Amino acid sequence: MSGHNESILREPLITGKDITYAKITDDILMPVENKPNKAWWIGFTVALCGALLWVVAVSYTFWFGIGAWGLNKTVGWAWDITGFVWWVGIGHAGTLISAVLLLFRQNWRNSINRSAEAMTIFAVICAATYVVSHMGRPWLAYWVLPLPNQFGSLWVNFNSPLVWDMFAISTYFSVSLLFWYTGLLPDIATIRDRATGTKRKVYSILSFGWAGNVKTWQRFEAVSLILAGISTPLVLSVHTIVSMDFATSVIPGWHTTIFPPYFVAGAIFSGFAMVLTLLLVARKVLGLENYITMFHIESMNKIIILTGSIVGVAYLTEFFIAWYSGSEYEQYAFINRSTGPYWWAYWMMMTCNVISPQLLWFKKIRTSIAATWILSIVVNIGMWFERFVIIVTSLHRDYIPSSWAMFYPSWVDVSVFVGSIGLFFTLFLLFLRVLPSIAIAEVKLLLKSASEQAKLELIKEGHLDKEQVAEYVESLDKFDSVKQEDYAKI
């Protein structure tokens, strides 16, 4: 599939020397087959404490009702919907990496798609918990499903965007889970073949009898393409439907047609930022620098620049359309966002989402691990504030000044949000322990064509253009996993 030699000008997707198929398997399965190290235990303990806080806060909400949150008659939506939209957005990068980049034959996805897909599933789970917890009567959650029931002809309102949300999220979760698990099958079979005792039995069941013969691989690749084709429209549709929660209303600040593309770009923006937040730590702690290289990090940073710029243009377009519309209510909604009581949240959003990503135009910052990790966190802070600004500042000042109110989160609001982050990291850390975080079979496809050692062999043969070789060697300066002395000897 990738047996041909790539151009020497292309940066390697696997670094290091003496890399073999067996070494790839050993390196990637090390966290799964060995006992967890100290760093994993520290991270898991902190995350588990957050997850327990989430259990306490959600249980409190179920027991005492939505009144436990800081909502009031004017601001009926706040941190709950903010958290929901934020988590759905974070999940988008996984679908884009796994599906869209597969269809475009982008081989650099092979090292990051598995973790990104897992992140998608866990983020959607966190989003779903918000949907259920803000219903007020969660034991009636099944009412959002169009099921025949004992109440006669009682059906959901198909004109409601909240029902569209249910269809979008459930479809997104089921397709993402199927895509992720299908890709895992050959790697689970690899663990099965290396395991013993009970562990072998468990992975035997999970591998669904994967045999690894030619017919199996043909079907695997065909199914992967079909699922990628099904998943690709979801990149656009899911966050479009989420945006319609607001865009189909008549509230100034929400009633705008720019929301669907604006929300999709923002979702990909925040999703890639979270992928970087997770993988920059994972590659160091799990010793995967040879497989998640600086090329992968820089490529994701370039997508963050693009989507961050789109989001910035959307912010400016909103202000222009508010002015151009001639509607005094629409104009006031945006003036209130930037200069009203929540001005600090608006300018925090602008700084994090528009100004900070522009730093990635500088190659030195774009190829710095520390700077990238800090900026990825800054972006996700900014994207949370974006959702908060859209929701709360559009609601807290209504047409009648006597009904104006401020929103102040209660300890339950804060605990549910912080706890959902703990739940997310708990699930992700457990995933790192029981399943390979990198697609072993897909990375092996790159060894003979796109690895550093394959390109080094070509250079040693001496048949390549010297200027191209010099340009290739110069491009390796940014890699923290490449030893430059290997090239000085040639």
MARVO-225068 format. One record per residue (C-alpha): x, y, z; residue number from 0. Coordinates in Angstrom, 2 decimals. Layout:
BEGIN
<x X | y Y | z Z | k NUM>
...
This chain:
BEGIN
<x 0.00 | y 0.00 | z 0.00 | k 0>
<x 2.89 | y 2.38 | z 0.83 | k 1>
<x 5.71 | y 0.37 | z -0.66 | k 2>
<x 7.03 | y 3.11 | z -2.97 | k 3>
<x 9.75 | y 5.52 | z -1.86 | k 4>
<x 8.62 | y 9.05 | z -1.09 | k 5>
<x 10.44 | y 12.15 | z -2.26 | k 6>
<x 13.49 | y 12.92 | z -0.15 | k 7>
<x 12.06 | y 16.43 | z 0.38 | k 8>
<x 9.20 | y 15.05 | z 2.45 | k 9>
<x 9.88 | y 15.09 | z 6.17 | k 10>
<x 9.89 | y 11.64 | z 7.83 | k 11>
<x 6.81 | y 10.34 | z 9.64 | k 12>
<x 8.85 | y 7.88 | z 11.74 | k 13>
<x 12.21 | y 8.88 | z 13.21 | k 14>
<x 15.03 | y 6.91 | z 14.81 | k 15>
<x 17.30 | y 4.20 | z 13.48 | k 16>
<x 17.19 | y 0.42 | z 13.79 | k 17>
<x 13.38 | y 0.61 | z 13.67 | k 18>
<x 11.84 | y -2.75 | z 12.76 | k 19>
<x 8.27 | y -4.02 | z 12.62 | k 20>
<x 8.90 | y -5.84 | z 15.91 | k 21>
<x 10.27 | y -2.68 | z 17.56 | k 22>
<x 7.21 | y -0.68 | z 16.47 | k 23>
<x 4.96 | y -3.27 | z 18.11 | k 24>
<x 7.08 | y -3.35 | z 21.30 | k 25>
<x 7.27 | y 0.44 | z 21.62 | k 26>
<x 3.55 | y 1.06 | z 21.11 | k 27>
<x 2.40 | y -1.84 | z 23.32 | k 28>
<x 4.79 | y -1.03 | z 26.16 | k 29>
<x 2.16 | y 0.96 | z 28.17 | k 30>
<x -0.40 | y -1.82 | z 27.64 | k 31>
<x 1.80 | y -4.81 | z 28.50 | k 32>
<x 3.85 | y -3.30 | z 31.34 | k 33>
<x 2.87 | y -1.81 | z 34.68 | k 34>
<x 1.98 | y 1.90 | z 34.58 | k 35>
<x 4.71 | y 4.35 | z 35.54 | k 36>
<x 4.59 | y 7.00 | z 38.25 | k 37>
<x 3.48 | y 9.78 | z 35.90 | k 38>
<x 0.44 | y 7.74 | z 34.81 | k 39>
<x -0.57 | y 7.06 | z 38.41 | k 40>
<x -0.29 | y 10.75 | z 39.35 | k 41>
<x -2.40 | y 11.78 | z 36.35 | k 42>
<x -4.96 | y 9.04 | z 36.95 | k 43>
<x -5.32 | y 9.93 | z 40.66 | k 44>
<x -5.95 | y 13.60 | z 39.87 | k 45>
<x -8.38 | y 12.72 | z 37.06 | k 46>
<x -10.24 | y 10.21 | z 39.24 | k 47>
<x -10.69 | y 12.85 | z 41.96 | k 48>
<x -12.23 | y 15.09 | z 39.29 | k 49>
<x -14.52 | y 12.27 | z 38.14 | k 50>
<x -15.67 | y 11.71 | z 41.75 | k 51>
<x -16.39 | y 15.45 | z 42.03 | k 52>
<x -18.52 | y 15.10 | z 38.89 | k 53>
<x -20.47 | y 12.20 | z 40.44 | k 54>
<x -21.13 | y 14.28 | z 43.58 | k 55>
<x -22.19 | y 17.40 | z 41.62 | k 56>
<x -24.47 | y 15.55 | z 39.17 | k 57>
<x -26.03 | y 13.52 | z 42.02 | k 58>
<x -26.68 | y 16.78 | z 43.89 | k 59>
<x -28.30 | y 18.22 | z 40.76 | k 60>
<x -30.53 | y 15.15 | z 40.34 | k 61>
<x -31.57 | y 15.29 | z 43.99 | k 62>
<x -32.24 | y 19.04 | z 44.37 | k 63>
<x -33.08 | y 19.92 | z 40.76 | k 64>
<x -31.80 | y 22.55 | z 38.34 | k 65>
<x -32.24 | y 25.18 | z 41.07 | k 66>
<x -28.87 | y 24.01 | z 42.38 | k 67>
<x -27.29 | y 25.81 | z 39.42 | k 68>
<x -26.93 | y 29.58 | z 39.15 | k 69>
<x -29.71 | y 29.98 | z 36.57 | k 70>
<x -32.44 | y 32.61 | z 36.93 | k 71>
<x -35.59 | y 33.70 | z 35.06 | k 72>
<x -33.60 | y 35.71 | z 32.53 | k 73>
<x -30.57 | y 33.47 | z 32.03 | k 74>
<x -32.12 | y 30.04 | z 31.59 | k 75>
<x -29.12 | y 28.58 | z 29.78 | k 76>
<x -25.56 | y 29.08 | z 30.98 | k 77>
<x -22.76 | y 26.72 | z 32.01 | k 78>
<x -24.76 | y 23.61 | z 31.10 | k 79>
<x -25.14 | y 24.44 | z 27.41 | k 80>
<x -21.69 | y 26.06 | z 27.36 | k 81>
<x -20.17 | y 22.80 | z 28.56 | k 82>
<x -22.27 | y 20.74 | z 26.15 | k 83>
<x -21.25 | y 22.71 | z 23.05 | k 84>
<x -17.61 | y 22.83 | z 24.22 | k 85>
<x -17.38 | y 19.06 | z 24.58 | k 86>
<x -19.11 | y 18.36 | z 21.25 | k 87>
<x -16.64 | y 20.72 | z 19.58 | k 88>
<x -13.62 | y 19.00 | z 21.10 | k 89>
<x -14.74 | y 15.70 | z 19.59 | k 90>
<x -14.63 | y 17.06 | z 16.02 | k 91>
<x -10.88 | y 16.74 | z 15.42 | k 92>
<x -11.05 | y 12.96 | z 15.87 | k 93>
<x -13.57 | y 12.59 | z 13.05 | k 94>
<x -11.66 | y 14.93 | z 10.78 | k 95>
<x -8.33 | y 13.15 | z 11.39 | k 96>
<x -9.72 | y 9.64 | z 11.10 | k 97>
<x -12.17 | y 10.12 | z 8.21 | k 98>
<x -11.37 | y 13.19 | z 6.12 | k 99>
<x -7.59 | y 12.75 | z 6.17 | k 100>
<x -8.01 | y 9.04 | z 5.32 | k 101>
<x -10.04 | y 9.92 | z 2.22 | k 102>
<x -7.36 | y 12.44 | z 1.21 | k 103>
<x -4.63 | y 9.79 | z 1.77 | k 104>
<x -2.75 | y 11.89 | z 4.29 | k 105>
<x -0.31 | y 9.41 | z 5.83 | k 106>
<x 0.61 | y 11.69 | z 8.73 | k 107>
<x -2.75 | y 10.83 | z 10.31 | k 108>
<x -1.59 | y 7.24 | z 10.97 | k 109>
<x 0.21 | y 8.10 | z 14.21 | k 110>
<x -2.47 | y 10.32 | z 15.74 | k 111>
<x -5.83 | y 8.98 | z 14.53 | k 112>
<x -6.28 | y 6.35 | z 17.26 | k 113>
<x -5.92 | y 8.77 | z 20.18 | k 114>
<x -7.96 | y 11.44 | z 18.38 | k 115>
<x -10.83 | y 8.99 | z 17.77 | k 116>
<x -10.75 | y 7.89 | z 21.43 | k 117>
<x -10.83 | y 11.56 | z 22.44 | k 118>
<x -13.92 | y 12.04 | z 20.23 | k 119>
<x -15.81 | y 9.22 | z 21.94 | k 120>
<x -14.96 | y 10.38 | z 25.47 | k 121>
<x -15.80 | y 14.01 | z 24.63 | k 122>
<x -19.21 | y 13.00 | z 23.25 | k 123>
<x -19.87 | y 10.98 | z 26.43 | k 124>
<x -19.12 | y 14.11 | z 28.50 | k 125>
<x -21.42 | y 16.17 | z 26.23 | k 126>
<x -24.21 | y 13.60 | z 26.62 | k 127>
<x -24.00 | y 13.83 | z 30.42 | k 128>
<x -24.79 | y 17.56 | z 30.12 | k 129>
<x -27.83 | y 16.81 | z 27.96 | k 130>
<x -29.23 | y 14.40 | z 30.54 | k 131>
<x -28.33 | y 16.44 | z 33.64 | k 132>
<x -29.93 | y 19.68 | z 32.41 | k 133>
<x -33.25 | y 18.01 | z 31.60 | k 134>
<x -34.41 | y 18.53 | z 35.18 | k 135>
<x -36.13 | y 15.14 | z 35.22 | k 136>
<x -33.43 | y 12.82 | z 33.84 | k 137>
<x -35.50 | y 9.70 | z 34.50 | k 138>
<x -37.68 | y 10.86 | z 31.59 | k 139>
<x -34.70 | y 11.22 | z 29.23 | k 140>
<x -36.13 | y 8.58 | z 26.93 | k 141>
<x -38.88 | y 11.04 | z 26.01 | k 142>
<x -36.51 | y 12.67 | z 23.48 | k 143>
<x -36.62 | y 9.43 | z 21.46 | k 144>
<x -39.47 | y 9.03 | z 18.95 | k 145>
<x -40.74 | y 5.84 | z 20.57 | k 146>
<x -44.35 | y 4.56 | z 20.62 | k 147>
<x -45.55 | y 4.86 | z 24.21 | k 148>
<x -48.42 | y 4.18 | z 26.53 | k 149>
<x -49.57 | y 7.81 | z 26.46 | k 150>
<x -51.17 | y 7.49 | z 23.05 | k 151>
<x -50.09 | y 9.78 | z 20.23 | k 152>
<x -47.47 | y 11.66 | z 22.29 | k 153>
<x -44.48 | y 12.35 | z 20.06 | k 154>
<x -41.42 | y 14.52 | z 20.26 | k 155>
<x -41.51 | y 17.90 | z 18.53 | k 156>
<x -39.52 | y 17.28 | z 15.37 | k 157>
<x -39.36 | y 21.04 | z 14.80 | k 158>
<x -37.24 | y 21.44 | z 17.92 | k 159>
<x -33.44 | y 21.73 | z 17.51 | k 160>
<x -33.11 | y 19.92 | z 20.84 | k 161>
<x -34.53 | y 16.80 | z 19.18 | k 162>
<x -32.14 | y 17.33 | z 16.29 | k 163>
<x -29.35 | y 17.39 | z 18.89 | k 164>
<x -30.37 | y 13.97 | z 20.11 | k 165>
<x -30.25 | y 12.51 | z 16.60 | k 166>
<x -26.95 | y 14.27 | z 15.79 | k 167>
<x -25.16 | y 13.24 | z 18.98 | k 168>
<x -26.39 | y 9.63 | z 18.98 | k 169>
<x -25.44 | y 9.21 | z 15.29 | k 170>
<x -22.07 | y 10.86 | z 15.86 | k 171>
<x -21.30 | y 8.64 | z 18.84 | k 172>
<x -22.36 | y 5.36 | z 17.20 | k 173>
<x -20.49 | y 5.98 | z 13.93 | k 174>
<x -17.36 | y 7.24 | z 15.74 | k 175>
<x -17.40 | y 4.23 | z 18.06 | k 176>
<x -17.78 | y 1.83 | z 15.13 | k 177>
<x -14.98 | y 3.51 | z 13.16 | k 178>
<x -12.64 | y 3.54 | z 16.18 | k 179>
<x -13.31 | y -0.07 | z 17.12 | k 180>
<x -12.97 | y -1.33 | z 13.54 | k 181>
<x -9.52 | y 0.25 | z 13.35 | k 182>
<x -8.58 | y -1.37 | z 16.65 | k 183>
<x -9.29 | y -4.95 | z 15.57 | k 184>
<x -5.84 | y -5.83 | z 14.08 | k 185>
<x -4.06 | y -4.25 | z 17.06 | k 186>
<x -6.26 | y -6.05 | z 19.60 | k 187>
<x -5.41 | y -9.28 | z 17.78 | k 188>
<x -1.70 | y -8.42 | z 18.16 | k 189>
<x -2.13 | y -8.00 | z 21.92 | k 190>
<x -4.11 | y -11.27 | z 22.01 | k 191>
<x -1.29 | y -13.18 | z 20.33 | k 192>
<x 1.29 | y -11.82 | z 22.79 | k 193>
<x -0.83 | y -12.24 | z 25.96 | k 194>
<x -1.40 | y -15.24 | z 28.23 | k 195>
<x -4.07 | y -16.47 | z 30.64 | k 196>
<x -7.19 | y -14.41 | z 31.31 | k 197>
<x -5.82 | y -11.42 | z 29.45 | k 198>
<x -5.54 | y -13.52 | z 26.30 | k 199>
<x -9.15 | y -14.70 | z 26.64 | k 200>
<x -10.43 | y -11.14 | z 27.05 | k 201>
<x -8.54 | y -9.83 | z 24.02 | k 202>
<x -9.61 | y -12.91 | z 22.03 | k 203>
<x -13.24 | y -11.95 | z 22.57 | k 204>
<x -12.54 | y -8.29 | z 21.75 | k 205>
<x -10.68 | y -9.14 | z 18.53 | k 206>
<x -13.74 | y -10.92 | z 17.02 | k 207>
<x -11.59 | y -13.74 | z 15.68 | k 208>
<x -9.29 | y -11.54 | z 13.58 | k 209>
<x -7.11 | y -13.91 | z 11.53 | k 210>
<x -4.95 | y -11.43 | z 9.60 | k 211>
<x -5.23 | y -13.20 | z 6.24 | k 212>
<x -5.39 | y -11.37 | z 2.91 | k 213>
<x -9.20 | y -11.52 | z 2.65 | k 214>
<x -9.55 | y -10.07 | z 6.16 | k 215>
<x -7.26 | y -7.15 | z 5.31 | k 216>
<x -9.14 | y -6.47 | z 2.06 | k 217>
<x -12.44 | y -6.29 | z 3.92 | k 218>
<x -10.86 | y -4.18 | z 6.67 | k 219>
<x -9.65 | y -1.56 | z 4.19 | k 220>
<x -12.96 | y -1.55 | z 2.31 | k 221>
<x -14.95 | y -1.09 | z 5.54 | k 222>
<x -12.56 | y 1.67 | z 6.68 | k 223>
<x -13.20 | y 3.63 | z 3.50 | k 224>
<x -16.97 | y 3.13 | z 3.74 | k 225>
<x -17.01 | y 4.31 | z 7.37 | k 226>
<x -14.79 | y 7.27 | z 6.45 | k 227>
<x -17.31 | y 8.22 | z 3.76 | k 228>
<x -20.18 | y 8.00 | z 6.26 | k 229>
<x -18.25 | y 9.92 | z 8.94 | k 230>
<x -17.13 | y 12.81 | z 6.73 | k 231>
<x -20.59 | y 14.48 | z 6.50 | k 232>
<x -20.77 | y 14.26 | z 10.30 | k 233>
<x -17.83 | y 16.68 | z 10.55 | k 234>
<x -20.16 | y 19.30 | z 9.07 | k 235>
<x -23.60 | y 18.16 | z 10.19 | k 236>
<x -23.18 | y 17.61 | z 13.94 | k 237>
<x -21.96 | y 21.06 | z 14.91 | k 238>
<x -24.26 | y 22.63 | z 12.31 | k 239>
<x -27.21 | y 21.11 | z 14.15 | k 240>
<x -25.79 | y 22.20 | z 17.51 | k 241>
<x -25.50 | y 25.76 | z 16.15 | k 242>
<x -29.18 | y 25.61 | z 15.17 | k 243>
<x -30.09 | y 25.45 | z 18.87 | k 244>
<x -29.31 | y 29.17 | z 18.71 | k 245>
<x -29.63 | y 30.17 | z 15.04 | k 246>
<x -33.29 | y 29.08 | z 14.71 | k 247>
<x -34.35 | y 31.30 | z 17.63 | k 248>
<x -35.31 | y 34.98 | z 17.37 | k 249>
<x -33.02 | y 36.22 | z 20.14 | k 250>
<x -30.63 | y 39.03 | z 19.07 | k 251>
<x -27.10 | y 37.68 | z 18.94 | k 252>
<x -28.31 | y 34.17 | z 18.10 | k 253>
<x -30.57 | y 34.65 | z 15.06 | k 254>
<x -27.86 | y 34.60 | z 12.40 | k 255>
<x -27.06 | y 32.41 | z 9.41 | k 256>
<x -23.29 | y 32.51 | z 9.99 | k 257>
<x -23.52 | y 30.14 | z 12.96 | k 258>
<x -23.25 | y 26.76 | z 11.16 | k 259>
<x -19.88 | y 27.33 | z 9.37 | k 260>
<x -18.64 | y 29.41 | z 12.29 | k 261>
<x -19.42 | y 26.62 | z 14.78 | k 262>
<x -17.86 | y 23.92 | z 12.56 | k 263>
<x -14.60 | y 25.88 | z 12.18 | k 264>
<x -14.55 | y 26.55 | z 15.94 | k 265>
<x -15.13 | y 22.87 | z 16.67 | k 266>
<x -12.19 | y 21.74 | z 14.51 | k 267>
<x -10.12 | y 24.55 | z 16.05 | k 268>
<x -10.76 | y 23.42 | z 19.64 | k 269>
<x -10.57 | y 19.72 | z 18.72 | k 270>
<x -7.05 | y 19.95 | z 17.30 | k 271>
<x -6.00 | y 22.01 | z 20.32 | k 272>
<x -7.17 | y 19.21 | z 22.64 | k 273>
<x -5.41 | y 16.56 | z 20.52 | k 274>
<x -2.17 | y 18.50 | z 20.99 | k 275>
<x -2.81 | y 18.93 | z 24.73 | k 276>
<x -3.17 | y 15.17 | z 25.14 | k 277>
<x -0.55 | y 13.88 | z 22.69 | k 278>
<x 2.28 | y 16.22 | z 23.65 | k 279>
<x 2.15 | y 14.79 | z 27.16 | k 280>
<x 1.48 | y 11.20 | z 26.03 | k 281>
<x 4.42 | y 11.12 | z 23.58 | k 282>
<x 6.80 | y 12.16 | z 26.37 | k 283>
<x 5.41 | y 9.98 | z 29.16 | k 284>
<x 5.00 | y 6.90 | z 26.94 | k 285>
<x 8.25 | y 7.43 | z 25.00 | k 286>
<x 6.57 | y 7.74 | z 21.58 | k 287>
<x 8.68 | y 10.61 | z 20.17 | k 288>
<x 9.74 | y 8.49 | z 17.18 | k 289>
<x 6.13 | y 7.99 | z 16.06 | k 290>
<x 4.48 | y 11.31 | z 17.00 | k 291>
<x 7.10 | y 13.60 | z 15.48 | k 292>
<x 7.54 | y 17.33 | z 15.11 | k 293>
<x 6.05 | y 17.02 | z 11.61 | k 294>
<x 2.73 | y 15.85 | z 13.14 | k 295>
<x 2.80 | y 18.66 | z 15.71 | k 296>
<x 3.58 | y 21.32 | z 13.10 | k 297>
<x 0.86 | y 20.02 | z 10.75 | k 298>
<x -1.75 | y 20.26 | z 13.51 | k 299>
<x -0.53 | y 23.75 | z 14.37 | k 300>
<x -1.08 | y 24.79 | z 10.75 | k 301>
<x -4.69 | y 23.59 | z 10.92 | k 302>
<x -5.11 | y 25.58 | z 14.16 | k 303>
<x -3.83 | y 28.71 | z 12.37 | k 304>
<x -6.33 | y 28.18 | z 9.54 | k 305>
<x -9.39 | y 27.44 | z 11.67 | k 306>
<x -8.44 | y 30.14 | z 14.21 | k 307>
<x -8.30 | y 32.68 | z 11.40 | k 308>
<x -11.72 | y 31.55 | z 10.14 | k 309>
<x -13.13 | y 31.99 | z 13.64 | k 310>
<x -11.57 | y 35.47 | z 13.86 | k 311>
<x -13.16 | y 36.48 | z 10.54 | k 312>
<x -16.51 | y 35.13 | z 11.84 | k 313>
<x -16.26 | y 37.34 | z 14.95 | k 314>
<x -15.68 | y 40.43 | z 12.80 | k 315>
<x -18.43 | y 39.41 | z 10.36 | k 316>
<x -20.92 | y 39.18 | z 13.25 | k 317>
<x -20.21 | y 42.79 | z 14.20 | k 318>
<x -20.44 | y 43.96 | z 10.58 | k 319>
<x -23.77 | y 42.21 | z 9.99 | k 320>
<x -25.15 | y 43.61 | z 13.27 | k 321>
<x -24.29 | y 47.12 | z 12.03 | k 322>
<x -25.43 | y 46.47 | z 8.45 | k 323>
<x -28.77 | y 44.97 | z 9.56 | k 324>
<x -29.99 | y 48.29 | z 10.95 | k 325>
<x -31.62 | y 46.41 | z 13.86 | k 326>
<x -31.01 | y 48.35 | z 17.07 | k 327>
<x -31.57 | y 45.20 | z 19.15 | k 328>
<x -28.96 | y 43.22 | z 17.19 | k 329>
<x -26.52 | y 46.13 | z 17.38 | k 330>
<x -27.00 | y 46.50 | z 21.12 | k 331>
<x -26.45 | y 42.75 | z 21.66 | k 332>
<x -22.95 | y 43.01 | z 20.18 | k 333>
<x -22.06 | y 46.35 | z 21.79 | k 334>
<x -23.16 | y 44.83 | z 25.10 | k 335>
<x -20.89 | y 41.81 | z 24.51 | k 336>
<x -17.78 | y 43.92 | z 24.08 | k 337>
<x -18.46 | y 46.79 | z 26.49 | k 338>
<x -21.15 | y 45.51 | z 28.90 | k 339>
<x -20.80 | y 43.73 | z 32.25 | k 340>
<x -19.28 | y 40.66 | z 30.56 | k 341>
<x -16.69 | y 42.63 | z 28.55 | k 342>
<x -13.89 | y 40.69 | z 30.27 | k 343>
<x -15.24 | y 37.37 | z 28.93 | k 344>
<x -15.53 | y 38.78 | z 25.40 | k 345>
<x -11.97 | y 40.11 | z 25.33 | k 346>
<x -10.67 | y 36.90 | z 26.90 | k 347>
<x -12.32 | y 35.06 | z 24.00 | k 348>
<x -10.80 | y 37.43 | z 21.41 | k 349>
<x -7.32 | y 37.20 | z 22.94 | k 350>
<x -7.30 | y 33.39 | z 23.21 | k 351>
<x -9.02 | y 32.55 | z 19.92 | k 352>
<x -7.90 | y 35.28 | z 17.52 | k 353>
<x -4.62 | y 36.74 | z 18.77 | k 354>
<x -2.86 | y 33.76 | z 20.38 | k 355>
<x -3.11 | y 31.37 | z 17.35 | k 356>
<x -1.40 | y 34.01 | z 15.17 | k 357>
<x 1.80 | y 33.34 | z 17.14 | k 358>
<x 1.95 | y 29.99 | z 15.31 | k 359>
<x 2.89 | y 31.81 | z 12.09 | k 360>
<x 6.39 | y 31.93 | z 13.60 | k 361>
<x 8.19 | y 28.66 | z 12.89 | k 362>
<x 10.15 | y 28.83 | z 16.15 | k 363>
<x 6.90 | y 28.86 | z 18.16 | k 364>
<x 5.15 | y 26.39 | z 15.84 | k 365>
<x 7.93 | y 23.84 | z 16.39 | k 366>
<x 8.33 | y 24.42 | z 20.14 | k 367>
<x 6.80 | y 21.68 | z 22.31 | k 368>
<x 6.32 | y 23.93 | z 25.35 | k 369>
<x 4.85 | y 26.87 | z 23.37 | k 370>
<x 2.51 | y 24.57 | z 21.42 | k 371>
<x 1.24 | y 22.88 | z 24.58 | k 372>
<x 0.57 | y 26.21 | z 26.33 | k 373>
<x -1.18 | y 27.64 | z 23.25 | k 374>
<x -3.33 | y 24.49 | z 22.90 | k 375>
<x -4.63 | y 25.04 | z 26.44 | k 376>
<x -5.13 | y 28.78 | z 25.79 | k 377>
<x -7.21 | y 27.96 | z 22.68 | k 378>
<x -9.52 | y 25.63 | z 24.59 | k 379>
<x -9.95 | y 28.20 | z 27.35 | k 380>
<x -10.87 | y 30.71 | z 24.65 | k 381>
<x -13.34 | y 28.34 | z 23.00 | k 382>
<x -15.09 | y 27.77 | z 26.32 | k 383>
<x -15.40 | y 31.55 | z 26.74 | k 384>
<x -16.74 | y 31.83 | z 23.18 | k 385>
<x -19.68 | y 29.57 | z 24.03 | k 386>
<x -20.20 | y 31.37 | z 27.36 | k 387>
<x -20.24 | y 34.78 | z 25.61 | k 388>
<x -22.67 | y 33.63 | z 22.89 | k 389>
<x -25.09 | y 32.11 | z 25.40 | k 390>
<x -25.04 | y 34.32 | z 28.51 | k 391>
<x -24.47 | y 37.80 | z 27.00 | k 392>
<x -27.32 | y 37.25 | z 24.53 | k 393>
<x -29.73 | y 36.33 | z 27.34 | k 394>
<x -28.86 | y 38.44 | z 30.37 | k 395>
<x -30.22 | y 41.72 | z 28.93 | k 396>
<x -33.68 | y 41.28 | z 27.44 | k 397>
<x -35.95 | y 43.80 | z 25.68 | k 398>
<x -37.26 | y 45.02 | z 29.06 | k 399>
<x -34.56 | y 46.55 | z 31.31 | k 400>
<x -36.50 | y 45.52 | z 34.43 | k 401>
<x -35.83 | y 41.87 | z 33.56 | k 402>
<x -32.06 | y 42.31 | z 33.12 | k 403>
<x -30.03 | y 40.01 | z 35.30 | k 404>
<x -26.50 | y 38.72 | z 35.83 | k 405>
<x -25.51 | y 35.07 | z 35.91 | k 406>
<x -23.33 | y 33.84 | z 38.77 | k 407>
<x -22.33 | y 30.16 | z 38.71 | k 408>
<x -22.94 | y 28.12 | z 41.86 | k 409>
<x -20.46 | y 25.60 | z 43.24 | k 410>
<x -22.52 | y 22.91 | z 41.49 | k 411>
<x -22.05 | y 24.58 | z 38.07 | k 412>
<x -18.29 | y 24.74 | z 38.57 | k 413>
<x -18.11 | y 21.20 | z 39.98 | k 414>
<x -20.06 | y 19.66 | z 37.09 | k 415>
<x -17.73 | y 21.32 | z 34.56 | k 416>
<x -14.45 | y 20.59 | z 36.38 | k 417>
<x -15.73 | y 17.08 | z 37.13 | k 418>
<x -16.52 | y 16.45 | z 33.45 | k 419>
<x -12.87 | y 17.28 | z 32.63 | k 420>
<x -11.84 | y 14.76 | z 35.31 | k 421>
<x -14.19 | y 12.16 | z 33.79 | k 422>
<x -12.71 | y 12.79 | z 30.32 | k 423>
<x -9.11 | y 12.36 | z 31.48 | k 424>
<x -10.00 | y 9.30 | z 33.55 | k 425>
<x -11.43 | y 7.60 | z 30.46 | k 426>
<x -8.47 | y 8.68 | z 28.30 | k 427>
<x -5.86 | y 7.42 | z 30.79 | k 428>
<x -7.66 | y 4.08 | z 31.09 | k 429>
<x -7.65 | y 3.87 | z 27.29 | k 430>
<x -3.85 | y 4.35 | z 27.27 | k 431>
<x -3.52 | y 1.43 | z 29.70 | k 432>
<x -5.65 | y -1.18 | z 27.93 | k 433>
<x -5.44 | y -0.32 | z 24.21 | k 434>
<x -2.63 | y 0.89 | z 21.92 | k 435>
<x -2.67 | y 4.70 | z 21.60 | k 436>
<x -1.17 | y 4.51 | z 18.09 | k 437>
<x -2.45 | y 2.35 | z 15.23 | k 438>
<x 0.33 | y -0.27 | z 15.01 | k 439>
<x -0.72 | y -1.73 | z 11.66 | k 440>
<x -1.04 | y 1.69 | z 10.02 | k 441>
<x 2.31 | y 2.98 | z 11.30 | k 442>
<x 4.05 | y -0.15 | z 9.97 | k 443>
<x 2.86 | y 0.80 | z 6.47 | k 444>
<x 5.13 | y 3.85 | z 6.61 | k 445>
<x 8.35 | y 2.12 | z 7.70 | k 446>
<x 9.71 | y 1.28 | z 4.23 | k 447>
<x 8.77 | y 4.57 | z 2.58 | k 448>
<x 8.26 | y 7.49 | z 4.99 | k 449>
<x 10.66 | y 6.71 | z 7.85 | k 450>
<x 13.89 | y 8.51 | z 8.63 | k 451>
<x 15.95 | y 5.32 | z 8.29 | k 452>
<x 14.51 | y 4.56 | z 4.82 | k 453>
<x 15.44 | y 8.05 | z 3.65 | k 454>
<x 18.89 | y 7.74 | z 5.26 | k 455>
<x 19.52 | y 4.58 | z 3.24 | k 456>
<x 18.61 | y 6.43 | z 0.04 | k 457>
<x 21.04 | y 9.21 | z 0.94 | k 458>
<x 23.83 | y 6.71 | z 1.61 | k 459>
<x 23.31 | y 5.15 | z -1.83 | k 460>
<x 24.38 | y 8.51 | z -3.28 | k 461>
<x 21.92 | y 8.68 | z -6.20 | k 462>
<x 19.98 | y 11.72 | z -4.95 | k 463>
<x 20.36 | y 15.39 | z -5.87 | k 464>
<x 22.74 | y 17.05 | z -3.39 | k 465>
<x 20.65 | y 20.21 | z -3.05 | k 466>
<x 17.55 | y 18.18 | z -2.19 | k 467>
<x 19.50 | y 16.15 | z 0.36 | k 468>
<x 20.84 | y 19.36 | z 1.95 | k 469>
<x 17.30 | y 20.77 | z 2.12 | k 470>
<x 16.01 | y 17.54 | z 3.70 | k 471>
<x 18.78 | y 17.46 | z 6.33 | k 472>
<x 18.12 | y 21.13 | z 7.16 | k 473>
<x 14.40 | y 20.35 | z 7.68 | k 474>
<x 15.36 | y 17.82 | z 10.37 | k 475>
<x 16.74 | y 20.55 | z 12.66 | k 476>
<x 13.32 | y 21.04 | z 14.26 | k 477>
<x 12.91 | y 17.33 | z 15.16 | k 478>
<x 13.61 | y 16.59 | z 18.82 | k 479>
<x 13.89 | y 12.85 | z 18.03 | k 480>
<x 16.54 | y 13.08 | z 15.25 | k 481>
<x 20.29 | y 12.86 | z 15.90 | k 482>
<x 22.02 | y 15.30 | z 13.57 | k 483>
<x 25.42 | y 13.61 | z 14.01 | k 484>
<x 24.15 | y 10.69 | z 11.88 | k 485>
<x 24.05 | y 13.08 | z 8.92 | k 486>
<x 27.31 | y 14.89 | z 9.69 | k 487>
<x 29.16 | y 11.61 | z 9.07 | k 488>
<x 27.79 | y 11.17 | z 5.54 | k 489>
